[in-house]
């Protein structure tokens, strides 16, 4: 099923805008989007045996060593571009939790920062030329429907 079909099936409402391609948070900030929600950075990470997508407010500092201890993983590093395409079906600059729709092995764990849980979040719908706003609670329902696990940290 495609992303929009699954959102419709789950009765998940969202707002979406099209824009020029963006590859960094700094470029996204220049768009001045008229969408409700927290602009998030999405980090696709791995340890020796596991894959993680860490979603956090763009303004929040991230410490991979601290994150490693919180989730009980091995040393974390950024996954390579070919792994990103294989696991989430997206390119750098388009990393998004919506990419788990392509994760057939259901082996990417989504890590959601606890400060996002009661918010609307801004995510790419698997391309970096659109941004959508949806509630974090609806995002969690999407993650569960895709068969992936998640942790609120």
Order of alpha helices (4+ residues) and beta strands (2+ residues): alpha-beta-alpha-beta-beta-alpha-beta-alpha-beta-beta-beta-alpha-beta
